[in-house]
Amino acid sequence: MVGLLTRGDLMKALERAGEEDSTERDAGASELVVTYPDEVLEEAVAKMARHHIGRLPVVDRDEPTRLLGYLGRAAIATAWREVMDEEHLREAGWLTSRFRLLRSVARSKVRRGKPAAQG
């Protein structure tokens, strides 16, 4: 893993087409924000919010050029939905109240136009 080329990067490169000779490596990001397989999801989501990005490469902590996977918004939304589905099946308890608090904080920040997770 030496870089990441997103659809947005490609669109910007196409806009510059003809202005300069550039390669795919030039068009993509080479200073990547990454996550690791042992990092908790909450921290990965916080990184995404802090850097205003929607995806993170998952790399080996000891060998950071080794790509292990990819974490995107869809996977996070799926994980959140599964937690919420499980929570609805459980009897209300301390975890339910924590998720209610988390939901209310996220909703209030979204209403104000701020990212839900800020570090």
N, C-alpha and C positions, 0 to 999 in steps of 0.2 A: 504494500500500500504506500504509494508515494504521493497521491493526490486524490481529489474528488472532483468530478466534472458533473455538474447538475444541469437540468434543463435551463435554469436561469443563466448559468455560465455560457451555455451554448447560444442562447438568445443574444446575450451581450456580445459574444464573439461574432455572430452573424451581422450585428449592427456595425461592427468595426471592419467587416470584411472589405478587403481592398485597400484599407488604410495602412495596413502593416502585415508583414508575414508573421503568422503566429501558429503555434502548434496546439494540440489538445492540452499539453502540459501547461502552456502559457494561459490558456483559457480557464482552466480549473483552479481550484484552491489547493495550495501546497502546504499551507500552515493550517492543519486540520484540528478541529475540536473533535475529540474522540471519547469513547467510553470503553470500559473494560468489562469482561464477563463477571467479575466479582464485585462490581460497583452496583449499589442499590439503584433501583429504577428512579426513585425520587431525586437522586443526585443527577442522573442522566437528564431527566426532564428539566431540572434547574439549569443545567448547562445549556440546553436548547433554548430556554427562555432568555437567559443572560446574553446569549450570542445571536438571538433572533434567527435561529435556524430550525428546520423541521426534520432533520435526520442526523444520525450520528453513526459513523463507522464503529464497529466493535472490533478492537484489536487486542492482540496478546500484550499483556503488560511488560513481559520480559523481551519481547520481540515486536516492537511497535509497527514494523512494516508488514507484519503478518495479519491479514484481514481474516477475522473469524465470523463476522456477521454484520448486520445492519439493523439499526433501530430507528424506526420512523414513527410518525404521528399515528398511523393506522394501528400499529402494534400496541402503542400506548393506549389508544382508545379501546382496543379489544381487551386489554388487561384490565382497564378501569371498569368496563362493562361486566366482565366476569366477576370482579370483586363485588360490584353492586348487585349482580344477580345472586351471588352467594349470600350477601348480606340480607337480602329480602327474604331468603329462606330461613335464616337463623332467627332465633328469639332475640328481641331487642336487648342489648346489653351495652357495656362500655364501648365496644368497637363501633356499634351503631351510632352512638352519640359523637364519636370522633369523626366518622365519615359525614355526618350531618354538618358538623362544624366546618370540615374541609369543603364540602359542597357550598355552604353559605358564603365562605370566604372567597371561593373561586367565582361564584355568581356575582358577588358584589364588585370584584375587580373587573370582571368582564363587562358589567354594566357601565363601569367608569372608563372602559376602553383601555385597561391596563392588562398586561399578561398576568395570568393566574399564578404563575410560579416565578417569583423573583428572589434572587439570592442576595 
